[in-house]
Amino acid sequence: MTELGLFLTKRSVNKAEIARRAEISKSRLTQLSNNPTTKLTAEELFKIALAMSIKPCDLLMEVCKNVTLKEQDKSPLS
């Protein structure tokens, strides 16, 4: 299961209703929820957040919570 899938499960949302509101297919939402190799687009993330009545940045932070930079890449740009 993906971070999006875990988030949707934790929120106990109706995936069919979210898919309808977000104007994406139920099968696409299922892929995004279950298949870690399926890539979530920014537009899909934005629509899913709007369909859930949450801020897109909150969903982004949840979905990407395990994304980090390598230690050498963390220094500030000059």
C-alpha positions as CSV (number, residue, x, y, z in Angstrom):
1,M,0.0,0.0,0.0
2,T,1.2,3.5,-0.8
3,E,1.4,6.5,1.6
4,L,-1.8,7.8,-0.2
5,G,-3.5,4.5,0.4
6,L,-2.6,4.5,4.0
7,F,-3.8,8.1,4.4
8,L,-7.1,7.3,2.8
9,T,-7.6,4.2,4.9
10,K,-6.7,6.2,8.1
11,R,-9.3,8.8,7.2
12,S,-11.9,6.1,6.5
13,V,-12.9,7.9,3.3
14,N,-15.1,6.4,0.6
15,K,-12.7,6.0,-2.3
16,A,-15.4,5.8,-4.9
17,E,-16.8,9.2,-3.7
18,I,-13.3,10.7,-3.6
19,A,-12.6,9.5,-7.2
20,R,-15.9,10.9,-8.4
21,R,-15.4,14.3,-6.7
22,A,-11.7,14.4,-7.9
23,E,-12.8,13.5,-11.4
24,I,-10.4,10.5,-11.6
25,S,-11.4,6.9,-12.2
26,K,-11.9,4.5,-9.4
27,S,-9.3,2.2,-10.9
28,R,-6.7,5.0,-11.1
29,L,-7.3,5.9,-7.4
30,T,-7.0,2.2,-6.6
31,Q,-3.6,2.1,-8.5
32,L,-2.4,5.2,-6.6
33,S,-3.5,3.7,-3.3
34,N,-2.0,0.2,-3.8
35,N,0.9,0.3,-6.3
36,P,4.1,2.0,-5.1
37,T,5.4,2.2,-8.7
38,T,2.4,4.3,-9.8
39,K,3.3,7.9,-10.0
40,L,0.9,10.5,-8.5
41,T,0.7,13.7,-10.5
42,A,0.5,17.1,-8.9
43,E,-2.9,17.6,-10.5
44,E,-4.2,14.4,-9.1
45,L,-2.9,15.2,-5.6
46,F,-4.5,18.6,-5.8
47,K,-7.9,17.2,-6.9
48,I,-7.9,14.5,-4.3
49,A,-7.2,17.0,-1.6
50,L,-10.0,19.3,-2.8
51,A,-12.3,16.3,-2.9
52,M,-11.4,15.5,0.7
53,S,-11.8,19.2,1.7
54,I,-8.3,19.4,3.0
55,K,-5.3,21.6,2.0
56,P,-3.3,20.2,-0.8
57,C,-0.1,20.9,1.1
58,D,-1.3,18.8,4.0
59,L,-1.8,15.8,1.6
60,L,1.5,16.5,0.0
61,M,3.3,16.4,3.4
62,E,1.6,13.2,4.3
63,V,2.3,11.4,0.9
64,C,5.9,12.6,0.8
65,K,6.7,12.3,4.5
66,N,9.5,9.7,3.8
67,V,11.2,11.7,1.1
68,T,14.5,13.2,2.1
69,L,17.7,14.6,0.6
70,K,21.0,12.9,0.8
71,E,23.1,14.5,3.6
72,Q,25.5,16.2,1.2
73,D,22.6,17.8,-0.7
74,K,21.2,19.5,2.4
75,S,23.6,22.4,2.5
76,P,22.0,25.8,1.5
77,L,22.4,27.0,-2.0
78,S,24.7,30.0,-2.5
